[in-house]
Amino acid sequence: MAKTNKLRIIAGDWRSRQLVFADAPGLRPTPARVRETLFNWLQADVASSQCLDLFAGSGALGFEAASRSARSVVMVENNAQACRLINDNKVKLSAEQVKLVQTDVFKFLAGDAMSFDVVFLDPPFSKGMAQQVCQWLEDKGWLNTEAKIYVEVESKLVLDAIPENWQCLKHKTAGEVGYYLFKRN
């Protein structure tokens, strides 16, 4: 069996519960201190929201949102091993509000759009996908009017092709990670 790793949920109903995640190429869960900062930024937005976690990987962002009373969380992940472990965590936590979709993010976004309040976007680094996904979220109708969009990219990447109606509310870097919170206007 392939190697697995563990991380802890920071707060909410499942505070301190462990998640098991795959040791897969390119899978790097959002660090705990970045997740803590992100959810401090989003504290008034997550409860009762509909969340979309693209490139879910470990599921850390989606499970954090569900732990903090998100109404629903759709996680999209292409890696079969990562999906098996996300599903195992979903069962372990009895996370009925979490729906897992195993597919390519672009195939998912090309499908029938649903409106989301909060979107987590953490694509593999050095693949140049973040800005294209942001544009597809906007152009294909995946966002509610004042949706919040979290984007995590390599710290050296300049996000210069973000939809014009998105306002950057927050931006920080932590080591190799640059992270942004946008609001759709």
C-alpha positions in Angstrom: 0.0 0.0 0.0 1.2 3.5 -0.8 2.4 5.8 2.0 -0.2 8.1 3.6 0.1 11.2 5.7 -2.0 12.9 8.4 -3.1 16.4 9.3 -5.5 17.8 11.9 -8.7 19.8 11.4 -8.1 23.1 13.2 -11.6 24.2 14.4 -15.3 23.5 14.4 -17.3 20.3 15.1 -14.3 18.1 14.1 -11.6 20.1 15.8 -8.4 18.1 16.3 -9.7 15.1 14.3 -7.1 13.6 12.0 -7.4 13.3 8.2 -5.4 10.8 6.4 -4.2 11.8 2.9 -2.3 10.3 0.0 1.4 10.7 -0.6 0.8 11.5 -4.3 3.0 13.6 -6.6 2.0 17.3 -6.4 -0.3 16.8 -3.5 0.6 19.4 -0.8 -2.1 20.2 1.8 -2.5 23.8 2.7 -0.3 24.3 5.8 -2.1 24.5 9.2 -1.1 28.1 9.8 -2.3 29.1 6.3 -5.6 27.3 6.9 -6.0 29.1 10.2 -5.4 32.5 8.6 -7.8 31.6 5.7 -10.6 30.6 8.0 -10.1 33.6 10.2 -10.6 35.7 7.0 -13.7 33.7 6.2 -15.2 33.3 9.7 -18.4 35.2 8.8 -18.8 33.5 5.4 -18.5 29.7 5.9 -21.5 28.9 8.1 -24.5 27.8 6.0 -22.6 28.4 2.8 -22.2 26.3 -0.3 -18.5 25.6 -0.8 -16.5 24.2 -3.8 -13.1 22.7 -3.2 -11.2 22.4 -6.5 -8.1 20.2 -6.7 -9.2 18.9 -3.2 -6.1 16.7 -2.7 -6.2 16.0 1.0 -9.7 17.5 1.4 -8.3 19.7 4.2 -10.0 22.9 3.0 -13.3 21.3 2.3 -13.4 19.4 5.6 -12.4 22.6 7.5 -15.4 24.3 5.9 -17.7 21.4 6.7 -16.4 21.3 10.3 -17.3 25.0 10.6 -21.0 24.4 9.5 -20.9 24.9 5.7 -24.3 23.7 4.4 -22.6 21.8 1.6 -19.1 21.1 0.3 -18.4 19.7 -3.2 -14.8 18.4 -3.5 -13.3 17.8 -7.0 -10.2 15.7 -7.3 -8.8 13.7 -10.2 -6.4 11.4 -8.3 -8.0 8.0 -7.5 -5.9 7.3 -4.4 -6.6 10.8 -3.0 -10.3 10.3 -3.7 -10.4 7.0 -1.8 -8.8 8.6 1.2 -11.1 11.7 1.1 -14.0 9.3 1.0 -12.6 7.3 3.9 -12.4 10.6 5.9 -15.9 11.5 4.9 -17.2 8.2 6.2 -15.1 8.5 9.4 -16.5 12.0 10.1 -20.1 11.2 9.0 -19.7 14.2 6.8 -23.1 14.0 5.0 -22.8 17.5 3.7 -19.6 16.6 1.7 -20.0 15.4 -1.9 -16.9 14.0 -3.7 -16.5 14.2 -7.5 -13.7 12.3 -9.0 -12.9 14.1 -12.3 -10.6 16.6 -13.9 -11.4 20.2 -12.6 -11.8 21.5 -16.2 -14.2 18.7 -17.1 -16.2 19.5 -14.0 -16.3 23.3 -14.7 -17.4 22.6 -18.3 -20.5 20.8 -16.9 -23.7 22.2 -15.6 -22.9 25.1 -13.3 -24.2 25.4 -9.7 -23.7 28.6 -7.7 -21.2 28.6 -4.8 -20.7 31.1 -2.0 -17.1 30.1 -1.2 -14.6 28.5 -3.6 -11.2 27.0 -2.6 -8.7 26.8 -5.5 -5.4 25.1 -4.8 -4.1 23.7 -8.1 -0.8 21.9 -8.5 2.1 24.3 -8.6 4.0 25.2 -11.9 1.1 24.0 -14.1 -0.3 27.5 -14.9 -3.9 26.5 -14.1 -5.0 29.0 -11.5 -5.8 32.0 -13.7 -7.7 29.9 -16.2 -9.8 28.2 -13.5 -10.6 31.7 -12.1 -11.8 32.8 -15.5 -13.9 29.6 -16.0 -15.5 30.1 -12.5 -16.6 33.6 -13.6 -17.5 32.9 -17.2 -19.4 29.7 -16.7 -21.6 30.9 -13.8 -20.2 29.0 -10.8 -20.2 31.9 -8.4 -22.9 33.6 -6.4 -23.1 37.4 -6.6 -20.6 38.2 -3.7 -18.8 34.9 -3.7 -15.4 34.6 -1.9 -12.7 32.8 -3.8 -9.5 31.6 -2.1 -6.6 31.0 -4.5 -3.3 29.3 -3.4 -0.4 29.4 -5.8 3.4 29.3 -5.7 4.6 32.5 -4.1 6.5 33.7 -7.2 3.4 33.6 -9.4 1.8 36.9 -10.2 -1.9 36.7 -10.5 -2.4 39.2 -13.3 -5.3 37.7 -15.3 -8.0 37.6 -12.6 -11.6 38.5 -13.7 -12.0 42.3 -13.6 -15.0 42.1 -11.2 -13.0 40.3 -8.5 -11.5 42.4 -5.7 -8.5 41.2 -3.8 -9.4 41.4 -0.1 -6.3 39.7 1.4 -3.0 38.4 0.2 -0.1 36.8 2.1 2.9 34.6 1.5 4.2 31.8 3.7 7.4 30.2 2.4 6.7 28.8 -1.1 3.0 29.6 -0.9 1.2 32.7 -2.0 -2.5 32.9 -1.0 -5.2 35.3 -1.9 -8.8 35.9 -0.9 -11.0 37.5 -3.6 -14.5 38.8 -3.5 -16.7 38.8 -6.5 -18.4 42.2 -7.0 
